[in-house]
Amino acid sequence: MSKTIPSGIFITDLDGTLLTDTKTIRHQEFANLYRLQRKNICIALATGRSWYSLQRLLATDKRLQENFRQTIDYVIFSTGAGIIDFATGEILISHALSSDETLAISQHLEHLQVDYMVHAPIPHTHQMYYRARKGGGADFRRRIKMYNDFAVQLPALTREICRDLGGATQLLCIADKNRGPQLARDLMEKLHQFSVIKATSPLDHESIWIEIFHKKSSKSAAVQWLAEKLGVAQECVCGVGNDYNDEDLLQWTGSGYIVTNGPDILKTMYTVVASNNDGGVSEAAELWMRKMHFSF
């Protein structure tokens, strides 16, 4: 990317958007991202993954790692809790819940008898502490297994434990598809002083994940910060996503696109492009460039 003020910012979600169902990225997508860069467009990734999770993905495929190095300028990770300069590895911003906030949220979840996970502050977000009185359900247990080397089961959180943890990047609840939407609405109402974000599980693609962050943590807030840092106007920002946790991003950007594998309700609100398996990100890039009167 040029050191001058970018002509625009193109932001794409990762899982279910840029990443195919087989956890690969089509060559066409990288080729078009590179074409955008040559037009002095900044490329940013906005993912719910932690920085550790993204690094673990890239470590499995050297070609993928090299393509990221050539095309991605910034990574917004943990649903906006942090932003990193991809080339240098410098964490530009990070947000965390304080010990007292973590305790207050956990007490509310205890009252609701909801099992939950607590992720350590950035950069140690992969370190997880969990409360599973009811076993957590299949998707909950699957996620614990994925982070088995970093997951510690806890009794109910106390002020002392929260102080030892040093706060949290987020607390995460996982509910089945029947209970999840209502639980998300209830938590958004009761915990309105925080950023409460609903997403479809990237594991079983049915369960509902409800993530509770610091009030400044969201994809839209992170993109707004990045746009202001780079001197790019809001109307020159494009976002592509696939799920509920992208909604605030798509709403904030000047142009929002949803891949066709996204929820039906979002497809009534934003421009629909091809699925994550069929080049949806490339289609969004072409439509946006045409809208902005840029040659592509």
C-alpha positions as CSV (number, residue, x, y, z in Angstrom):
1,M,0.0,0.0,0.0
2,S,1.2,3.5,-0.8
3,K,2.4,5.7,2.0
4,T,0.1,8.5,0.8
5,I,-3.5,8.7,2.0
6,P,-5.3,5.7,0.7
7,S,-8.1,6.2,-1.9
8,G,-10.3,3.9,0.2
9,I,-10.4,1.0,2.6
10,F,-11.7,-2.5,1.7
11,I,-12.5,-4.7,4.7
12,T,-13.5,-8.3,4.5
13,D,-14.5,-10.8,7.2
14,L,-12.6,-14.1,7.2
15,D,-14.5,-17.2,8.1
16,G,-17.5,-17.8,5.9
17,T,-16.6,-14.8,3.7
18,L,-13.0,-14.8,2.4
19,L,-12.3,-18.3,3.7
20,T,-14.1,-21.1,1.9
21,D,-15.9,-23.9,3.7
22,T,-12.7,-26.1,3.3
23,K,-10.7,-23.4,5.1
24,T,-8.9,-22.2,2.0
25,I,-8.9,-19.0,0.0
26,R,-9.4,-19.0,-3.7
27,H,-6.5,-17.6,-5.8
28,Q,-9.0,-15.2,-7.5
29,E,-9.7,-13.5,-4.2
30,F,-6.0,-12.8,-3.5
31,A,-5.5,-11.6,-7.1
32,N,-8.3,-9.1,-6.8
33,L,-7.2,-7.9,-3.4
34,Y,-3.7,-7.3,-4.9
35,R,-5.4,-5.3,-7.7
36,L,-7.1,-3.2,-5.1
37,Q,-3.8,-2.5,-3.5
38,R,-2.3,-1.3,-6.8
39,K,-5.1,1.3,-6.8
40,N,-3.9,2.6,-3.5
41,I,-6.7,0.8,-1.6
42,C,-5.9,-0.2,2.0
43,I,-6.9,-3.9,2.7
44,A,-8.0,-4.9,6.1
45,L,-9.2,-8.2,7.6
46,A,-12.0,-8.0,10.2
47,T,-12.3,-11.3,12.0
48,G,-13.8,-12.7,15.2
49,R,-10.7,-14.9,15.5
50,S,-8.0,-14.0,18.0
51,W,-4.6,-13.1,16.7
52,Y,-3.4,-16.4,18.0
53,S,-6.1,-18.3,16.1
54,L,-5.3,-16.4,12.8
55,Q,-1.6,-17.2,13.2
56,R,-2.4,-20.9,13.8
57,L,-4.4,-20.9,10.6
58,L,-1.6,-19.3,8.6
59,A,1.0,-21.7,10.1
60,T,-0.8,-24.6,8.3
61,D,-0.2,-23.2,4.8
62,K,2.9,-21.4,3.7
63,R,1.3,-20.2,0.5
64,L,-1.7,-18.8,2.4
65,Q,0.8,-17.0,4.7
66,E,2.7,-15.5,1.8
67,N,-0.6,-14.3,0.1
68,F,-1.6,-12.7,3.4
69,R,1.8,-11.0,3.6
70,Q,1.4,-9.6,0.1
71,T,-2.2,-8.3,0.4
72,I,-3.3,-7.6,4.0
73,D,-2.3,-4.3,5.5
74,Y,-4.2,-4.5,8.8
75,V,-6.0,-7.1,10.8
76,I,-8.9,-6.3,13.1
77,F,-9.2,-9.3,15.4
78,S,-11.3,-10.6,18.3
79,T,-14.3,-8.8,16.7
80,G,-12.7,-5.4,17.1
81,A,-11.0,-5.7,20.4
82,G,-7.6,-5.3,18.7
83,I,-6.0,-4.0,15.6
84,I,-2.6,-5.1,14.3
85,D,-0.3,-3.8,11.6
86,F,0.1,-7.0,9.7
87,A,3.5,-6.1,8.2
88,T,5.2,-5.2,11.4
89,G,3.1,-7.2,14.0
90,E,2.6,-4.1,16.0
91,I,-0.7,-4.0,18.0
92,L,-2.1,-0.6,17.4
93,I,-5.0,-0.7,19.8
94,S,-6.5,-3.2,22.2
95,H,-9.5,-3.1,24.5
96,A,-10.1,-5.2,27.6
97,L,-12.8,-5.5,30.3
98,S,-11.5,-4.6,33.7
99,S,-11.4,-7.1,36.6
100,D,-14.5,-5.5,38.1
101,E,-16.4,-5.5,34.8
102,T,-15.4,-9.2,34.2
103,L,-16.7,-10.1,37.7
104,A,-20.0,-8.1,37.2
105,I,-20.7,-9.9,33.8
106,S,-19.9,-13.3,35.2
107,Q,-22.2,-12.7,38.2
108,H,-25.0,-11.9,35.8
109,L,-24.3,-15.1,33.8
110,E,-24.2,-17.1,37.0
111,H,-27.7,-15.7,37.9
112,L,-29.0,-16.8,34.5
113,Q,-27.3,-20.2,35.0
114,V,-25.4,-19.8,31.7
115,D,-22.1,-21.6,31.1
116,Y,-19.4,-19.3,29.8
117,M,-15.8,-18.8,28.8
118,V,-13.5,-16.0,29.9
119,H,-10.6,-15.0,27.5
120,A,-7.5,-13.4,28.9
121,P,-6.6,-9.8,27.7
122,I,-4.7,-9.2,24.5
123,P,-2.2,-10.6,23.4
124,H,-3.0,-13.8,25.4
125,T,-6.6,-14.1,24.2
126,H,-6.2,-17.8,23.5
127,Q,-5.8,-18.5,27.2
128,M,-9.3,-19.4,28.3
129,Y,-11.0,-20.0,31.6
130,Y,-14.4,-21.6,31.6
131,R,-17.4,-22.3,33.8
132,A,-19.4,-25.3,32.8
133,R,-21.9,-26.4,35.5
134,K,-24.3,-27.9,32.9
135,G,-21.6,-29.3,30.6
136,G,-21.8,-26.5,28.2
137,G,-23.4,-28.4,25.3
138,A,-21.7,-30.0,22.3
139,D,-20.5,-26.8,20.6
140,F,-19.2,-25.5,24.0
141,R,-17.3,-28.7,24.6
142,R,-15.9,-28.7,21.0
143,R,-14.4,-25.3,21.5
144,I,-12.9,-26.3,24.9
145,K,-11.3,-29.2,23.1
146,M,-9.8,-27.0,20.4
147,Y,-8.1,-24.9,23.1
148,N,-7.4,-27.8,25.4
149,D,-3.8,-26.7,26.0
150,F,-4.9,-23.3,27.2
151,A,-8.3,-24.0,28.8
152,V,-8.7,-24.1,32.6
153,Q,-12.0,-24.9,34.3
154,L,-12.9,-22.5,37.1
155,P,-15.4,-22.3,40.0
156,A,-17.6,-19.3,40.1
157,L,-15.4,-16.2,39.6
158,T,-14.5,-14.2,42.6
159,R,-13.0,-10.7,42.9
160,E,-9.6,-12.3,43.6
161,I,-9.7,-14.6,40.6
162,C,-10.7,-11.7,38.3
163,R,-7.8,-9.7,39.7
164,D,-5.4,-12.5,39.0
165,L,-6.7,-12.9,35.5
166,G,-6.2,-9.2,34.9
167,G,-9.6,-8.7,33.3
168,A,-10.6,-10.2,30.0
169,T,-10.8,-9.6,26.3
170,Q,-14.3,-11.1,26.3
171,L,-16.7,-13.5,27.9
172,L,-18.4,-15.9,25.6
173,C,-21.7,-17.8,26.0
174,I,-22.8,-20.5,23.6
175,A,-26.5,-21.4,23.3
176,D,-28.5,-23.7,21.0
177,K,-30.2,-22.2,18.0
178,N,-33.6,-22.1,19.8
179,R,-32.5,-20.3,23.0
180,G,-29.7,-18.3,21.5
181,P,-31.5,-15.4,19.8
182,Q,-33.6,-14.6,22.9
183,L,-30.6,-14.9,25.2
184,A,-28.7,-12.5,23.0
185,R,-31.5,-10.0,23.1
186,D,-31.7,-10.3,26.9
187,L,-28.0,-9.8,27.4
188,M,-27.9,-6.9,25.0
189,E,-30.6,-5.3,27.1
190,K,-29.2,-6.1,30.6
191,L,-25.5,-5.5,29.7
192,H,-26.1,-2.4,27.5
193,Q,-23.0,-0.7,28.9
194,F,-20.9,-3.3,27.1
195,S,-20.5,-4.4,23.5
196,V,-22.7,-7.6,23.2
197,I,-22.4,-9.2,19.8
198,K,-24.3,-12.2,18.4
199,A,-22.7,-14.6,15.9
200,T,-23.5,-18.0,14.4
201,S,-21.1,-20.7,15.6
202,P,-18.2,-21.2,13.1
203,L,-18.0,-24.8,14.4
204,D,-21.4,-26.3,14.1
205,H,-22.9,-23.4,12.0
206,E,-26.1,-23.6,14.1
207,S,-25.4,-22.6,17.7
208,I,-25.5,-19.0,18.7
209,W,-22.4,-17.4,20.2
210,I,-22.9,-14.3,22.4
211,E,-19.7,-12.4,23.0
212,I,-19.4,-9.7,25.6
213,F,-16.6,-7.1,25.1
214,H,-15.5,-3.7,26.3
215,K,-17.9,-1.1,25.1
216,K,-15.4,0.2,22.5
217,S,-14.9,-3.3,21.0
218,S,-16.7,-3.9,17.7
219,K,-15.7,-4.2,14.0
220,S,-17.3,-0.9,13.2
221,A,-15.5,1.0,16.0
222,A,-12.2,-0.5,14.9
223,V,-12.8,0.4,11.2
224,Q,-13.8,3.9,12.2
225,W,-10.5,4.2,14.2
226,L,-8.5,2.9,11.3
227,A,-10.2,5.2,8.8
228,E,-9.5,8.2,10.9
229,K,-5.9,7.1,11.4
230,L,-5.4,6.8,7.6
231,G,-7.4,9.9,6.7
232,V,-10.1,8.0,4.7
233,A,-13.7,9.3,4.6
234,Q,-16.5,6.9,5.7
235,E,-18.1,6.9,2.3
236,C,-14.8,5.5,0.9
237,V,-14.9,2.4,3.1
238,C,-16.3,-0.9,1.8
239,G,-17.2,-3.9,4.0
240,V,-17.9,-7.6,3.2
241,G,-19.3,-10.0,5.7
242,N,-21.4,-13.1,6.2
243,D,-23.0,-13.1,9.7
244,Y,-24.6,-11.1,12.5
245,N,-21.3,-10.0,14.0
246,D,-20.6,-8.2,10.7
247,E,-23.8,-6.2,10.8
248,D,-22.4,-3.1,12.5
249,L,-19.5,-3.1,10.1
250,L,-21.7,-3.3,7.1
251,Q,-24.0,-0.6,8.5
252,W,-21.1,1.8,9.2
253,T,-19.2,1.5,5.9
254,G,-20.2,3.5,2.9
255,S,-20.8,0.3,1.0
256,G,-21.8,-3.0,2.7
257,Y,-22.0,-6.4,0.9
258,I,-23.2,-9.7,2.3
259,V,-22.3,-13.1,0.8
260,T,-25.2,-15.3,-0.2
261,N,-24.4,-17.9,2.5
262,G,-25.3,-15.2,5.1
263,P,-28.5,-15.0,7.1
264,D,-31.6,-14.1,5.1
265,I,-32.4,-11.1,7.3
266,L,-29.1,-9.5,6.4
267,K,-29.6,-10.2,2.7
268,T,-32.6,-7.9,2.8
269,M,-30.4,-5.1,4.2
270,Y,-27.2,-5.2,2.1
271,T,-26.1,-5.9,-1.4
272,V,-25.9,-9.7,-1.9
273,V,-22.8,-11.2,-3.7
274,A,-21.7,-14.7,-4.4
275,S,-21.0,-17.2,-1.6
276,N,-17.7,-17.6,0.2
277,N,-17.0,-20.6,-2.1
278,D,-17.8,-18.8,-5.3
279,G,-15.8,-15.5,-5.1
280,G,-18.1,-13.3,-3.2
281,V,-15.3,-11.0,-2.0
282,S,-14.1,-10.5,-5.6
283,E,-17.6,-9.7,-6.7
284,A,-18.0,-7.2,-3.9
285,A,-14.6,-5.6,-4.8
286,E,-15.7,-5.2,-8.5
287,L,-19.1,-3.7,-7.6
288,W,-17.6,-1.3,-5.1
289,M,-14.9,-0.1,-7.5
290,R,-17.5,0.5,-10.2
291,K,-19.6,2.4,-7.7
292,M,-16.6,4.5,-6.7
293,H,-15.8,5.1,-10.4
294,F,-12.4,3.5,-10.0
295,S,-11.0,1.4,-12.9
296,F,-10.5,-2.2,-11.9
